[in-house]
Amino acid sequence: MRYTIGVLLVTLCWSCSAGPVWHVAMTTGKAGQMLTVSNGVLSVTVSEKVSWTIREIRSGGTLLVGAFGANGAVASVKTAARLPEAKDGWMGTGHGFETVSGYTVALDGKPVELKPGETAGAQVVTLTKASNIGPLDQVAVIRFPETGDRMIEATRFTANRTLADSLNFVYAYMHCNDNALTEWRAWLDQEKTLDGACVKDDQSYGLQKEVRAVALFAPGAGKGLVYVYPEVYPGDPKGNFFWDRKRDNKLYFRPKIPGAIGLKDDTCAYQLTVMPFSTVSEDWREKAGEIVASLIGKE
Protein backbone atom coordinates (compact mmCIF):
# COMPACT_ATOMS: atom_id res chain seq x y z
CA MET A 1 0.00 0.00 0.00
CA ARG A 2 1.36 3.41 -0.96
CA TYR A 3 0.58 6.61 0.85
CA THR A 4 2.16 9.92 1.71
CA ILE A 5 2.36 11.63 5.08
CA GLY A 6 3.04 15.30 5.52
CA VAL A 7 6.34 16.69 6.81
CA LEU A 8 6.79 18.16 10.29
CA LEU A 9 6.49 21.91 9.92
CA VAL A 10 6.22 23.36 13.40
CA THR A 11 7.23 22.83 16.99
CA LEU A 12 4.40 21.07 18.81
CA CYS A 13 2.40 22.81 21.52
CA TRP A 14 3.79 20.96 24.52
CA SER A 15 4.56 24.28 26.20
CA CYS A 16 1.00 25.66 26.01
CA SER A 17 -0.02 26.83 29.46
CA ALA A 18 -3.09 24.60 29.56
CA GLY A 19 -1.21 21.63 28.11
CA PRO A 20 -2.27 19.58 25.10
CA VAL A 21 -5.86 18.37 24.92
CA TRP A 22 -4.88 15.29 22.90
CA HIS A 23 -1.87 12.98 22.97
CA VAL A 24 -0.88 11.27 19.73
CA ALA A 25 1.31 8.16 19.51
CA MET A 26 2.54 6.10 16.57
CA THR A 27 3.43 2.45 17.21
CA THR A 28 4.25 -0.52 15.04
CA GLY A 29 3.85 -4.27 15.36
CA LYS A 30 2.54 -7.34 13.59
CA ALA A 31 -0.47 -5.34 12.41
CA GLY A 32 1.74 -2.59 10.95
CA GLN A 33 1.59 1.03 12.03
CA MET A 34 -1.06 2.09 14.54
CA LEU A 35 -1.89 5.68 15.44
CA THR A 36 -3.64 6.44 18.74
CA VAL A 37 -5.23 9.78 19.66
CA SER A 38 -6.15 9.85 23.32
CA ASN A 39 -6.85 11.66 26.57
CA GLY A 40 -8.63 10.71 29.79
CA VAL A 41 -12.05 10.83 28.13
CA LEU A 42 -11.56 9.26 24.72
CA SER A 43 -8.99 7.05 23.01
CA VAL A 44 -9.16 6.14 19.31
CA THR A 45 -6.75 3.89 17.42
CA VAL A 46 -6.54 3.69 13.63
CA SER A 47 -4.58 1.09 11.69
CA GLU A 48 -2.52 1.31 8.52
CA LYS A 49 -3.23 -2.38 7.79
CA VAL A 50 -6.93 -1.68 7.30
CA SER A 51 -6.50 1.53 5.29
CA TRP A 52 -6.16 3.79 8.34
CA THR A 53 -9.65 3.00 9.63
CA ILE A 54 -10.71 2.75 13.26
CA ARG A 55 -9.69 -0.36 15.17
CA GLU A 56 -10.65 0.72 18.70
CA ILE A 57 -12.60 3.39 20.53
CA ARG A 58 -12.20 3.43 24.31
CA SER A 59 -13.46 5.67 27.08
CA GLY A 60 -11.68 5.61 30.43
CA GLY A 61 -10.08 2.32 29.38
CA THR A 62 -13.44 0.68 28.53
CA LEU A 63 -13.65 -0.77 25.02
CA LEU A 64 -16.64 0.67 23.16
CA VAL A 65 -15.79 -0.08 19.51
CA GLY A 66 -13.43 -2.90 18.59
CA ALA A 67 -11.77 -4.80 15.77
CA PHE A 68 -14.59 -7.36 15.56
CA GLY A 69 -14.98 -6.59 11.86
CA ALA A 70 -14.44 -3.67 9.53
CA ASN A 71 -14.99 -0.08 10.66
CA GLY A 72 -15.14 2.74 8.12
CA ALA A 73 -16.55 2.85 4.60
CA VAL A 74 -17.00 -0.20 2.38
CA ALA A 75 -18.57 -0.67 -1.05
CA SER A 76 -20.42 -3.58 -2.64
CA VAL A 77 -19.24 -3.44 -6.24
CA LYS A 78 -20.91 -4.94 -9.30
CA THR A 79 -19.13 -7.72 -11.16
CA ALA A 80 -18.08 -5.55 -14.11
CA ALA A 81 -16.22 -3.14 -11.81
CA ARG A 82 -14.48 -5.67 -9.55
CA LEU A 83 -10.80 -6.41 -9.49
CA PRO A 84 -10.12 -10.02 -10.54
CA GLU A 85 -9.11 -10.97 -7.00
CA ALA A 86 -12.17 -9.25 -5.39
CA LYS A 87 -14.47 -12.18 -6.01
CA ASP A 88 -17.19 -11.27 -3.50
CA GLY A 89 -17.40 -7.63 -4.55
CA TRP A 90 -16.59 -6.09 -1.15
CA MET A 91 -14.01 -3.33 -1.35
CA GLY A 92 -12.62 -1.05 1.36
CA THR A 93 -11.35 -1.02 4.95
CA GLY A 94 -10.73 -4.50 6.38
CA HIS A 95 -12.15 -6.10 3.24
CA GLY A 96 -9.14 -4.90 1.26
CA PHE A 97 -8.87 -3.52 -2.29
CA GLU A 98 -8.77 0.08 -1.05
CA THR A 99 -5.89 2.12 -2.43
CA VAL A 100 -4.70 4.87 -0.09
CA SER A 101 -3.13 7.74 -2.04
CA GLY A 102 -2.56 10.08 0.87
CA TYR A 103 -2.67 10.08 4.67
CA THR A 104 -1.96 13.18 6.74
CA VAL A 105 -1.78 13.76 10.48
CA ALA A 106 -2.23 17.43 11.39
CA LEU A 107 -1.70 18.84 14.88
CA ASP A 108 -3.24 22.26 15.44
CA GLY A 109 -3.60 22.60 11.68
CA LYS A 110 0.04 21.76 10.86
CA PRO A 111 0.94 18.49 9.08
CA VAL A 112 3.41 16.31 10.95
CA GLU A 113 5.24 13.06 10.34
CA LEU A 114 5.26 10.74 13.32
CA LYS A 115 7.58 7.75 13.26
CA PRO A 116 6.93 4.57 15.28
CA GLY A 117 7.76 5.22 18.91
CA GLU A 118 7.18 8.96 18.67
CA THR A 119 4.50 10.91 20.55
CA ALA A 120 3.17 14.45 20.36
CA GLY A 121 0.45 16.65 21.80
CA ALA A 122 -2.03 19.16 20.41
CA GLN A 123 -5.24 21.03 21.08
CA VAL A 124 -6.80 19.78 17.82
CA VAL A 125 -5.89 16.65 15.84
CA THR A 126 -7.03 16.02 12.26
CA LEU A 127 -6.51 12.74 10.39
CA THR A 128 -7.13 12.92 6.63
CA LYS A 129 -7.16 10.00 4.20
CA ALA A 130 -7.56 10.09 0.42
CA SER A 131 -8.29 6.71 -1.15
CA ASN A 132 -10.01 4.81 -3.93
CA ILE A 133 -12.69 2.19 -3.27
CA GLY A 134 -13.55 0.83 -6.70
CA PRO A 135 -16.02 3.20 -8.40
CA LEU A 136 -15.74 5.72 -5.53
CA ASP A 137 -12.95 8.09 -4.60
CA GLN A 138 -13.05 8.95 -0.91
CA VAL A 139 -11.71 11.66 1.36
CA ALA A 140 -12.22 10.59 4.98
CA VAL A 141 -11.42 12.94 7.85
CA ILE A 142 -11.46 12.26 11.59
CA ARG A 143 -11.18 15.42 13.68
CA PHE A 144 -10.55 15.57 17.41
CA PRO A 145 -11.59 19.08 18.55
CA GLU A 146 -10.29 21.12 21.44
CA THR A 147 -13.36 20.21 23.53
CA GLY A 148 -11.50 16.92 24.17
CA ASP A 149 -14.66 14.83 24.45
CA ARG A 150 -15.59 13.69 20.93
CA MET A 151 -14.47 12.92 17.43
CA ILE A 152 -16.05 14.12 14.19
CA GLU A 153 -15.96 11.90 11.10
CA ALA A 154 -16.44 13.58 7.72
CA THR A 155 -16.59 11.54 4.52
CA ARG A 156 -16.79 12.72 0.92
CA PHE A 157 -17.43 10.35 -1.99
CA THR A 158 -16.82 11.19 -5.64
CA ALA A 159 -17.97 8.85 -8.42
CA ASN A 160 -15.15 8.04 -10.82
CA ARG A 161 -17.54 6.36 -13.29
CA THR A 162 -21.27 5.81 -13.78
CA LEU A 163 -22.47 4.10 -10.60
CA ALA A 164 -25.50 2.36 -12.10
CA ASP A 165 -23.08 0.09 -13.95
CA SER A 166 -20.55 -0.38 -11.17
CA LEU A 167 -21.90 -0.02 -7.62
CA ASN A 168 -24.53 -1.94 -5.69
CA PHE A 169 -24.35 0.18 -2.52
CA VAL A 170 -21.97 1.66 0.02
CA TYR A 171 -21.82 1.71 3.80
CA ALA A 172 -20.58 5.22 4.57
CA TYR A 173 -19.99 4.38 8.24
CA MET A 174 -19.60 1.12 10.13
CA HIS A 175 -18.84 0.86 13.86
CA CYS A 176 -18.37 -2.49 15.61
CA ASN A 177 -19.84 -1.60 19.00
CA ASP A 178 -18.72 -3.93 21.77
CA ASN A 179 -21.34 -6.54 22.66
CA ALA A 180 -21.74 -5.00 26.12
CA LEU A 181 -23.44 -2.00 24.48
CA THR A 182 -26.86 -3.63 24.33
CA GLU A 183 -29.45 -0.89 24.89
CA TRP A 184 -30.13 1.75 22.27
CA ARG A 185 -32.25 4.78 21.54
CA ALA A 186 -32.62 6.38 18.11
CA TRP A 187 -33.81 9.90 17.35
CA LEU A 188 -35.79 9.71 14.10
CA ASP A 189 -35.87 13.50 14.18
CA GLN A 190 -35.20 16.05 16.91
CA GLU A 191 -38.10 14.83 19.07
CA LYS A 192 -39.37 11.39 17.99
CA THR A 193 -37.44 8.49 19.51
CA LEU A 194 -37.37 4.72 19.14
CA ASP A 195 -35.94 2.34 21.78
CA GLY A 196 -34.56 -1.15 21.40
CA ALA A 197 -31.92 -3.64 22.47
CA CYS A 198 -29.35 -5.96 20.88
CA VAL A 199 -29.41 -8.96 23.20
CA LYS A 200 -30.09 -11.96 20.95
CA ASP A 201 -26.62 -12.40 19.36
CA ASP A 202 -28.45 -14.12 16.50
CA GLN A 203 -27.33 -12.10 13.43
CA SER A 204 -30.67 -10.28 13.38
CA TYR A 205 -31.13 -6.70 12.24
CA GLY A 206 -32.55 -3.85 14.28
CA LEU A 207 -33.54 -0.20 13.87
CA GLN A 208 -33.48 0.00 10.03
CA LYS A 209 -34.49 3.67 9.92
CA GLU A 210 -33.31 7.04 8.72
CA VAL A 211 -32.18 8.82 11.88
CA ARG A 212 -30.76 12.04 13.26
CA ALA A 213 -28.92 10.32 16.10
CA VAL A 214 -28.36 6.98 17.84
CA ALA A 215 -27.14 6.24 21.36
CA LEU A 216 -26.00 2.94 22.85
CA PHE A 217 -25.38 2.03 26.47
CA ALA A 218 -23.62 -0.78 28.33
CA PRO A 219 -25.51 -1.29 31.63
CA GLY A 220 -22.72 -3.30 33.22
CA ALA A 221 -20.06 -0.71 32.48
CA GLY A 222 -22.05 2.49 32.87
CA LYS A 223 -20.64 3.66 29.54
CA GLY A 224 -22.28 4.69 26.29
CA LEU A 225 -21.74 6.26 22.89
CA VAL A 226 -23.78 8.74 20.92
CA TYR A 227 -23.69 9.02 17.13
CA VAL A 228 -25.14 12.30 15.84
CA TYR A 229 -25.63 13.45 12.23
CA PRO A 230 -26.07 17.13 11.29
CA GLU A 231 -29.28 16.15 9.46
CA VAL A 232 -31.41 13.11 8.67
CA TYR A 233 -29.56 11.64 5.71
CA PRO A 234 -31.60 9.65 3.16
CA GLY A 235 -30.90 5.93 3.53
CA ASP A 236 -31.37 3.03 1.13
CA PRO A 237 -33.06 0.71 2.01
CA LYS A 238 -32.22 0.01 5.68
CA GLY A 239 -30.75 3.42 6.39
CA ASN A 240 -29.14 2.99 9.80
CA PHE A 241 -29.27 -0.50 11.27
CA PHE A 242 -27.77 -2.77 13.89
CA TRP A 243 -26.41 -6.23 13.17
CA ASP A 244 -26.80 -8.14 16.44
CA ARG A 245 -23.82 -10.50 16.53
CA LYS A 246 -22.14 -12.62 19.19
CA ARG A 247 -19.08 -10.40 19.52
CA ASP A 248 -20.53 -6.99 18.70
CA ASN A 249 -23.61 -4.92 17.90
CA LYS A 250 -22.48 -3.38 14.66
CA LEU A 251 -24.01 -0.09 13.54
CA TYR A 252 -24.21 0.68 9.83
CA PHE A 253 -25.21 3.72 7.79
CA ARG A 254 -26.21 2.91 4.21
CA PRO A 255 -26.84 6.17 2.32
CA LYS A 256 -28.85 6.41 -0.86
CA ILE A 257 -25.91 5.73 -3.19
CA PRO A 258 -26.44 5.28 -6.08
CA GLY A 259 -29.06 7.99 -5.83
CA ALA A 260 -27.49 10.95 -4.08
CA ILE A 261 -24.80 10.64 -6.75
CA GLY A 262 -24.80 8.56 -9.91
CA LEU A 263 -22.66 10.05 -12.67
CA LYS A 264 -18.91 10.44 -13.02
CA ASP A 265 -17.58 13.36 -10.94
CA ASP A 266 -20.75 13.59 -8.82
CA THR A 267 -19.90 14.23 -5.16
CA CYS A 268 -21.73 13.81 -1.85
CA ALA A 269 -20.62 14.25 1.75
CA TYR A 270 -21.62 12.98 5.20
CA GLN A 271 -20.64 13.86 8.76
CA LEU A 272 -20.96 12.05 12.07
CA THR A 273 -20.08 13.12 15.61
CA VAL A 274 -19.16 10.29 17.99
CA MET A 275 -19.09 11.05 21.71
CA PRO A 276 -18.77 8.78 24.78
CA PHE A 277 -20.58 9.31 28.05
CA SER A 278 -20.78 7.80 31.52
CA THR A 279 -23.85 7.55 33.75
CA VAL A 280 -25.96 5.21 35.83
CA SER A 281 -28.31 2.80 34.06
CA GLU A 282 -31.51 4.49 35.23
CA ASP A 283 -30.55 7.83 33.69
CA TRP A 284 -28.72 6.85 30.52
CA ARG A 285 -31.45 7.84 28.05
CA GLU A 286 -31.78 11.27 29.64
CA LYS A 287 -28.01 11.74 29.64
CA ALA A 288 -27.75 10.68 25.99
CA GLY A 289 -30.65 12.97 25.10
CA GLU A 290 -28.90 15.94 26.67
CA ILE A 291 -25.79 15.22 24.59
CA VAL A 292 -27.79 14.80 21.40
CA ALA A 293 -29.64 18.07 22.05
CA SER A 294 -26.35 19.87 22.64
CA LEU A 295 -24.84 18.53 19.40
CA ILE A 296 -27.76 19.12 17.05
CA GLY A 297 -26.87 22.04 14.86
CA LYS A 298 -23.29 22.21 16.17
CA GLU A 299 -21.57 19.45 14.20
C-alpha positions in Angstrom: 0.0 0.0 0.0 1.4 3.4 -1.0 0.6 6.6 0.8 2.2 9.9 1.7 2.4 11.6 5.1 3.0 15.3 5.5 6.3 16.7 6.8 6.8 18.2 10.3 6.5 21.9 9.9 6.2 23.4 13.4 7.2 22.8 17.0 4.4 21.1 18.8 2.4 22.8 21.5 3.8 21.0 24.5 4.6 24.3 26.2 1.0 25.7 26.0 0.0 26.8 29.5 -3.1 24.6 29.6 -1.2 21.6 28.1 -2.3 19.6 25.1 -5.9 18.4 24.9 -4.9 15.3 22.9 -1.9 13.0 23.0 -0.9 11.3 19.7 1.3 8.2 19.5 2.5 6.1 16.6 3.4 2.5 17.2 4.2 -0.5 15.0 3.8 -4.3 15.4 2.5 -7.3 13.6 -0.5 -5.3 12.4 1.7 -2.6 11.0 1.6 1.0 12.0 -1.1 2.1 14.5 -1.9 5.7 15.4 -3.6 6.4 18.7 -5.2 9.8 19.7 -6.2 9.9 23.3 -6.8 11.7 26.6 -8.6 10.7 29.8 -12.1 10.8 28.1 -11.6 9.3 24.7 -9.0 7.1 23.0 -9.2 6.1 19.3 -6.8 3.9 17.4 -6.5 3.7 13.6 -4.6 1.1 11.7 -2.5 1.3 8.5 -3.2 -2.4 7.8 -6.9 -1.7 7.3 -6.5 1.5 5.3 -6.2 3.8 8.3 -9.6 3.0 9.6 -10.7 2.7 13.3 -9.7 -0.4 15.2 -10.7 0.7 18.7 -12.6 3.4 20.5 -12.2 3.4 24.3 -13.5 5.7 27.1 -11.7 5.6 30.4 -10.1 2.3 29.4 -13.4 0.7 28.5 -13.7 -0.8 25.0 -16.6 0.7 23.2 -15.8 -0.1 19.5 -13.4 -2.9 18.6 -11.8 -4.8 15.8 -14.6 -7.4 15.6 -15.0 -6.6 11.9 -14.4 -3.7 9.5 -15.0 -0.1 10.7 -15.1 2.7 8.1 -16.6 2.9 4.6 -17.0 -0.2 2.4 -18.6 -0.7 -1.1 -20.4 -3.6 -2.6 -19.2 -3.4 -6.2 -20.9 -4.9 -9.3 -19.1 -7.7 -11.2 -18.1 -5.5 -14.1 -16.2 -3.1 -11.8 -14.5 -5.7 -9.6 -10.8 -6.4 -9.5 -10.1 -10.0 -10.5 -9.1 -11.0 -7.0 -12.2 -9.3 -5.4 -14.5 -12.2 -6.0 -17.2 -11.3 -3.5 -17.4 -7.6 -4.5 -16.6 -6.1 -1.1 -14.0 -3.3 -1.3 -12.6 -1.1 1.4 -11.4 -1.0 5.0 -10.7 -4.5 6.4 -12.2 -6.1 3.2 -9.1 -4.9 1.3 -8.9 -3.5 -2.3 -8.8 0.1 -1.1 -5.9 2.1 -2.4 -4.7 4.9 -0.1 -3.1 7.7 -2.0 -2.6 10.1 0.9 -2.7 10.1 4.7 -2.0 13.2 6.7 -1.8 13.8 10.5 -2.2 17.4 11.4 -1.7 18.8 14.9 -3.2 22.3 15.4 -3.6 22.6 11.7 0.0 21.8 10.9 0.9 18.5 9.1 3.4 16.3 11.0 5.2 13.1 10.3 5.3 10.7 13.3 7.6 7.7 13.3 6.9 4.6 15.3 7.8 5.2 18.9 7.2 9.0 18.7 4.5 10.9 20.6 3.2 14.4 20.4 0.5 16.7 21.8 -2.0 19.2 20.4 -5.2 21.0 21.1 -6.8 19.8 17.8 -5.9 16.6 15.8 -7.0 16.0 12.3 -6.5 12.7 10.4 -7.1 12.9 6.6 -7.2 10.0 4.2 -7.6 10.1 0.4 -8.3 6.7 -1.2 -10.0 4.8 -3.9 -12.7 2.2 -3.3 -13.5 0.8 -6.7 -16.0 3.2 -8.4 -15.7 5.7 -5.5 -12.9 8.1 -4.6 -13.0 9.0 -0.9 -11.7 11.7 1.4 -12.2 10.6 5.0 -11.4 12.9 7.8 -11.5 12.3 11.6 -11.2 15.4 13.7 -10.5 15.6 17.4 -11.6 19.1 18.5 -10.3 21.1 21.4 -13.4 20.2 23.5 -11.5 16.9 24.2 -14.7 14.8 24.4 -15.6 13.7 20.9 -14.5 12.9 17.4 -16.1 14.1 14.2 -16.0 11.9 11.1 -16.4 13.6 7.7 -16.6 11.5 4.5 -16.8 12.7 0.9 -17.4 10.3 -2.0 -16.8 11.2 -5.6 -18.0 8.9 -8.4 -15.2 8.0 -10.8 -17.5 6.4 -13.3 -21.3 5.8 -13.8 -22.5 4.1 -10.6 -25.5 2.4 -12.1 -23.1 0.1 -14.0 -20.5 -0.4 -11.2 -21.9 0.0 -7.6 -24.5 -1.9 -5.7 -24.3 0.2 -2.5 -22.0 1.7 0.0 -21.8 1.7 3.8 -20.6 5.2 4.6 -20.0 4.4 8.2 -19.6 1.1 10.1 -18.8 0.9 13.9 -18.4 -2.5 15.6 -19.8 -1.6 19.0 -18.7 -3.9 21.8 -21.3 -6.5 22.7 -21.7 -5.0 26.1 -23.4 -2.0 24.5 -26.9 -3.6 24.3 -29.4 -0.9 24.9 -30.1 1.8 22.3 -32.2 4.8 21.5 -32.6 6.4 18.1 -33.8 9.9 17.4 -35.8 9.7 14.1 -35.9 13.5 14.2 -35.2 16.1 16.9 -38.1 14.8 19.1 -39.4 11.4 18.0 -37.4 8.5 19.5 -37.4 4.7 19.1 -35.9 2.3 21.8 -34.6 -1.2 21.4 -31.9 -3.6 22.5 -29.4 -6.0 20.9 -29.4 -9.0 23.2 -30.1 -12.0 21.0 -26.6 -12.4 19.4 -28.4 -14.1 16.5 -27.3 -12.1 13.4 -30.7 -10.3 13.4 -31.1 -6.7 12.2 -32.6 -3.8 14.3 -33.5 -0.2 13.9 -33.5 0.0 10.0 -34.5 3.7 9.9 -33.3 7.0 8.7 -32.2 8.8 11.9 -30.8 12.0 13.3 -28.9 10.3 16.1 -28.4 7.0 17.8 -27.1 6.2 21.4 -26.0 2.9 22.9 -25.4 2.0 26.5 -23.6 -0.8 28.3 -25.5 -1.3 31.6 -22.7 -3.3 33.2 -20.1 -0.7 32.5 -22.1 2.5 32.9 -20.6 3.7 29.5 -22.3 4.7 26.3 -21.7 6.3 22.9 -23.8 8.7 20.9 -23.7 9.0 17.1 -25.1 12.3 15.8 -25.6 13.5 12.2 -26.1 17.1 11.3 -29.3 16.1 9.5 -31.4 13.1 8.7 -29.6 11.6 5.7 -31.6 9.7 3.2 -30.9 5.9 3.5 -31.4 3.0 1.1 -33.1 0.7 2.0 -32.2 0.0 5.7 -30.7 3.4 6.4 -29.1 3.0 9.8 -29.3 -0.5 11.3 -27.8 -2.8 13.9 -26.4 -6.2 13.2 -26.8 -8.1 16.4 -23.8 -10.5 16.5 -22.1 -12.6 19.2 -19.1 -10.4 19.5 -20.5 -7.0 18.7 -23.6 -4.9 17.9 -22.5 -3.4 14.7 -24.0 -0.1 13.5 -24.2 0.7 9.8 -25.2 3.7 7.8 -26.2 2.9 4.2 -26.8 6.2 2.3 -28.9 6.4 -0.9 -25.9 5.7 -3.2 -26.4 5.3 -6.1 -29.1 8.0 -5.8 -27.5 10.9 -4.1 -24.8 10.6 -6.7 -24.8 8.6 -9.9 -22.7 10.1 -12.7 -18.9 10.4 -13.0 -17.6 13.4 -10.9 -20.8 13.6 -8.8 -19.9 14.2 -5.2 -21.7 13.8 -1.9 -20.6 14.3 1.7 -21.6 13.0 5.2 -20.6 13.9 8.8 -21.0 12.0 12.1 -20.1 13.1 15.6 -19.2 10.3 18.0 -19.1 11.0 21.7 -18.8 8.8 24.8 -20.6 9.3 28.1 -20.8 7.8 31.5 -23.8 7.6 33.7 -26.0 5.2 35.8 -28.3 2.8 34.1 -31.5 4.5 35.2 -30.5 7.8 33.7 -28.7 6.9 30.5 -31.5 7.8 28.1 -31.8 11.3 29.6 -28.0 11.7 29.6 -27.7 10.7 26.0 -30.7 13.0 25.1 -28.9 15.9 26.7 -25.8 15.2 24.6 -27.8 14.8 21.4 -29.6 18.1 22.1 -26.3 19.9 22.6 -24.8 18.5 19.4 -27.8 19.1 17.0 -26.9 22.0 14.9 -23.3 22.2 16.2 -21.6 19.5 14.2 
